[in-house]
């Protein structure tokens, strides 16, 4: 297994939201969050306007992600386009349950459903 296929169970997530969305001006919003299983980067899913989790894969080659949603523990492999299973990653394993979906609170437009990628 190459470094880009590796799962690092000791690295914590980079935050509780998509760092690229947070860095935008004006700040962006996301539908669901994904966590890089190699480096802990949190990015928004491909249904989100920014699609930052898959952009992270394209930039780094880190192909394995895990859902960063409460009560979800599935993995996905961008390289093979397959769902996977994997070990428990370092906590926290999801964004706070109090964080709304889509989120974050106050940045989601009223017509958010029309802005999702399908």
LOVOKE-829516 format. One line per 2 residues: for each residue x, z, y of N, C-alpha, C. Coordinates in nm, 3 decimals. Last residue first. Example, Ala and Ser with C-alpha at 12.3 -4.5 7.8 and 13.67 -1.06 7.14 Angstrom:
! LOVOKE-829516
1.285/0.708/-0.225/1.367/0.714/-0.106/1.290/0.787/0.003; 1.319/0.780/-0.569/1.230/0.780/-0.450/1.320/0.780/-0.330
This chain:
! LOVOKE-829516
-2.530/-0.836/1.750/-2.596/-0.835/1.620/-2.526/-0.924/1.522; -2.461/-0.617/2.012/-2.418/-0.735/1.936/-2.482/-0.726/1.800
-2.695/-0.498/2.258/-2.619/-0.480/2.133/-2.578/-0.616/2.076; -2.861/-0.525/2.470/-2.719/-0.548/2.495/-2.633/-0.532/2.370
-3.115/-0.446/2.413/-3.093/-0.588/2.440/-2.948/-0.623/2.458; -3.084/-0.171/2.402/-3.113/-0.245/2.277/-3.090/-0.394/2.295
-3.051/-0.092/2.673/-2.937/-0.092/2.581/-2.963/-0.172/2.454; -3.194/-0.078/2.913/-3.215/-0.192/2.824/-3.106/-0.205/2.718
-3.093/0.146/3.046/-3.229/0.151/2.992/-3.256/0.039/2.892; -2.749/0.214/2.956/-2.852/0.149/3.037/-2.989/0.153/2.967
-2.573/0.511/2.938/-2.641/0.411/2.856/-2.752/0.347/2.940; -2.464/0.723/3.071/-2.398/0.592/3.087/-2.468/0.481/3.011
-2.599/0.959/3.015/-2.581/0.921/3.155/-2.517/0.787/3.178; -2.427/1.037/2.718/-2.541/1.062/2.806/-2.506/1.025/2.950
-2.219/0.770/2.590/-2.254/0.908/2.615/-2.370/0.920/2.714; -2.442/0.654/2.328/-2.386/0.750/2.421/-2.278/0.688/2.506
-2.745/0.599/2.135/-2.613/0.564/2.187/-2.567/0.665/2.292; -2.684/0.928/2.062/-2.657/0.793/2.012/-2.771/0.705/2.059
-2.546/1.220/2.231/-2.653/1.128/2.191/-2.599/0.995/2.138; -2.395/1.506/2.111/-2.367/1.381/2.183/-2.470/1.276/2.139
-2.444/1.711/1.938/-2.516/1.715/2.066/-2.494/1.589/2.149; -2.265/1.674/1.735/-2.404/1.638/1.709/-2.487/1.637/1.837
-1.954/1.530/1.838/-2.046/1.644/1.837/-2.191/1.598/1.814; -1.829/1.286/1.599/-1.851/1.332/1.736/-1.947/1.450/1.731
-1.663/1.398/1.298/-1.762/1.320/1.372/-1.763/1.366/1.517; -1.473/1.560/1.193/-1.500/1.436/1.120/-1.610/1.352/1.185
-1.213/1.719/1.384/-1.352/1.704/1.344/-1.376/1.568/1.281; -1.025/1.741/1.074/-1.141/1.766/1.159/-1.110/1.743/1.307
-0.875/1.478/0.885/-0.861/1.600/0.965/-0.983/1.618/1.054; -1.081/1.332/0.622/-0.981/1.326/0.728/-0.978/1.459/0.804
-1.116/1.314/0.276/-1.164/1.376/0.399/-1.050/1.375/0.501; -1.042/0.986/0.133/-1.035/1.132/0.140/-1.096/1.184/0.270
-1.281/0.721/0.054/-1.151/0.775/0.091/-1.157/0.926/0.102; -1.422/0.401/-0.022/-1.430/0.547/-0.020/-1.290/0.597/0.015
-1.535/0.106/0.156/-1.443/0.181/0.071/-1.483/0.328/0.068; -1.656/-0.222/0.206/-1.676/-0.078/0.218/-1.583/-0.011/0.119
-1.463/-0.500/0.321/-1.529/-0.425/0.214/-1.548/-0.280/0.254; -1.286/-0.685/0.439/-1.428/-0.688/0.472/-1.510/-0.620/0.363
-1.017/-0.663/0.415/-1.087/-0.721/0.300/-1.237/-0.736/0.325; -0.952/-0.565/0.673/-0.872/-0.669/0.609/-0.944/-0.739/0.495
-1.126/-0.357/0.735/-1.135/-0.482/0.812/-1.062/-0.596/0.741; -1.288/-0.148/0.536/-1.159/-0.215/0.540/-1.177/-0.348/0.613
-1.445/0.165/0.587/-1.456/0.019/0.588/-1.315/-0.038/0.605; -1.598/0.460/0.453/-1.482/0.389/0.506/-1.511/0.239/0.500
-1.842/0.721/0.513/-1.798/0.595/0.455/-1.675/0.539/0.528; -1.970/0.950/0.593/-1.830/0.962/0.552/-1.774/0.832/0.491
-2.200/1.104/0.810/-2.154/0.977/0.749/-2.006/0.992/0.714; -2.277/1.328/0.955/-2.334/1.307/0.821/-2.303/1.171/0.760
-2.212/1.185/1.275/-2.246/1.302/1.192/-2.313/1.260/1.061; -1.970/0.921/1.289/-2.106/0.967/1.313/-2.135/1.088/1.224
-1.753/0.771/1.250/-1.733/0.895/1.325/-1.869/0.948/1.371; -1.654/0.599/0.956/-1.758/0.629/1.053/-1.726/0.762/1.120
-1.318/0.489/0.942/-1.424/0.572/0.887/-1.529/0.590/0.996; -1.107/0.207/0.865/-1.178/0.295/0.957/-1.277/0.380/0.879
-0.815/0.023/0.809/-0.913/0.115/0.752/-0.974/0.205/0.859; -0.617/-0.134/0.935/-0.738/-0.198/0.882/-0.846/-0.104/0.831
-0.416/-0.183/1.187/-0.470/-0.068/1.113/-0.609/-0.106/1.062; -0.329/-0.381/1.351/-0.328/-0.410/1.207/-0.376/-0.293/1.123
-0.342/-0.356/1.628/-0.246/-0.274/1.553/-0.229/-0.314/1.407; -0.526/-0.544/1.731/-0.403/-0.513/1.805/-0.298/-0.446/1.718
-0.734/-0.549/1.546/-0.667/-0.675/1.583/-0.533/-0.649/1.652; -0.807/-0.274/1.549/-0.754/-0.337/1.427/-0.677/-0.464/1.461
-0.902/-0.263/1.812/-0.788/-0.179/1.771/-0.725/-0.236/1.644; -1.121/-0.429/1.789/-1.011/-0.471/1.877/-0.884/-0.390/1.845
-1.283/-0.273/1.629/-1.225/-0.394/1.570/-1.114/-0.451/1.657; -1.334/-0.073/1.824/-1.274/-0.038/1.695/-1.211/-0.162/1.630
-1.458/-0.199/2.047/-1.319/-0.154/2.057/-1.256/-0.112/1.925; -1.689/-0.337/2.143/-1.633/-0.365/2.010/-1.486/-0.321/1.999
-1.842/-0.318/2.380/-1.697/-0.330/2.385/-1.630/-0.368/2.255; -2.121/-0.300/2.305/-2.072/-0.405/2.394/-1.921/-0.427/2.389
-2.162/-0.240/1.948/-2.144/-0.193/2.086/-2.093/-0.306/2.174; -2.140/-0.339/1.698/-2.269/-0.358/1.765/-2.261/-0.319/1.912
-1.888/-0.257/1.619/-1.906/-0.398/1.655/-2.043/-0.430/1.711; -1.824/0.071/1.771/-1.854/-0.022/1.662/-1.876/-0.165/1.712
-1.550/0.210/1.960/-1.692/0.181/1.940/-1.709/0.070/1.837; -1.292/0.434/1.841/-1.340/0.315/1.911/-1.486/0.292/1.879
-1.034/0.657/1.818/-1.180/0.645/1.817/-1.218/0.525/1.902; -0.746/0.685/1.616/-0.808/0.623/1.733/-0.960/0.616/1.715
-0.612/0.779/1.392/-0.712/0.865/1.454/-0.781/0.807/1.575; -0.437/0.621/1.242/-0.384/0.691/1.360/-0.485/0.780/1.432
-0.576/0.553/1.000/-0.431/0.557/1.005/-0.382/0.643/1.121; -0.844/0.536/1.031/-0.797/0.628/0.928/-0.645/0.639/0.926
-1.012/0.529/1.331/-0.903/0.467/1.257/-0.848/0.570/1.159; -1.358/0.566/1.349/-1.228/0.634/1.356/-1.126/0.561/1.271
-1.633/0.468/1.553/-1.552/0.450/1.432/-1.415/0.512/1.456; -1.968/0.515/1.676/-1.823/0.533/1.687/-1.757/0.520/1.550
-2.235/0.318/1.817/-2.180/0.409/1.717/-2.029/0.410/1.730; -2.267/0.229/2.097/-2.378/0.252/2.005/-2.335/0.353/1.899
-2.139/0.320/2.423/-2.126/0.273/2.285/-2.253/0.304/2.206; -2.026/0.229/2.754/-2.106/0.309/2.661/-2.093/0.247/2.523
-1.784/0.249/3.028/-1.874/0.183/2.935/-1.951/0.283/2.849; -1.732/0.309/3.378/-1.717/0.347/3.238/-1.823/0.280/3.151
-1.668/0.033/3.602/-1.729/0.160/3.565/-1.718/0.184/3.415; -1.381/0.082/3.433/-1.438/0.116/3.563/-1.536/0.007/3.603
-1.276/0.231/3.120/-1.329/0.121/3.201/-1.378/0.172/3.336; -1.214/0.451/2.966/-1.115/0.405/3.063/-1.164/0.292/3.153
-1.426/0.482/2.790/-1.404/0.586/2.890/-1.309/0.540/3.001; -1.383/0.261/2.629/-1.505/0.266/2.712/-1.488/0.369/2.823
-1.141/0.346/2.510/-1.142/0.226/2.595/-1.266/0.223/2.684; -1.222/0.572/2.364/-1.128/0.588/2.475/-1.126/0.466/2.566
-1.528/0.674/2.261/-1.442/0.557/2.265/-1.351/0.564/2.388; -1.520/1.032/2.193/-1.583/0.906/2.232/-1.482/0.794/2.232
-1.370/1.249/2.139/-1.508/1.252/2.090/-1.585/1.125/2.124; -1.035/1.171/2.023/-1.131/1.231/2.116/-1.269/1.231/2.055
-0.874/1.088/1.817/-0.821/1.079/1.953/-0.913/1.140/2.058; -0.873/1.310/1.530/-0.928/1.198/1.608/-0.877/1.203/1.752
-0.555/1.416/1.381/-0.690/1.440/1.433/-0.742/1.317/1.506; -0.384/1.353/1.081/-0.395/1.320/1.223/-0.538/1.343/1.271
-0.386/1.398/0.808/-0.345/1.508/0.895/-0.362/1.478/1.044; -0.441/1.181/0.650/-0.540/1.290/0.650/-0.503/1.403/0.746
-0.413/0.857/0.691/-0.340/0.976/0.731/-0.440/1.090/0.746; -0.399/0.587/0.485/-0.490/0.686/0.538/-0.407/0.809/0.568
-0.273/0.249/0.510/-0.261/0.391/0.482/-0.369/0.474/0.549; -0.252/-0.013/0.558/-0.355/0.024/0.462/-0.363/0.175/0.445
-0.036/-0.033/0.721/-0.164/-0.070/0.778/-0.281/-0.041/0.685; 0.173/0.028/0.548/0.137/0.125/0.652/-0.001/0.095/0.709
0.060/-0.087/0.218/0.140/-0.095/0.340/0.096/0.011/0.439; 0.085/0.000/-0.118/0.000/0.000/0.000/0.089/0.000/0.124
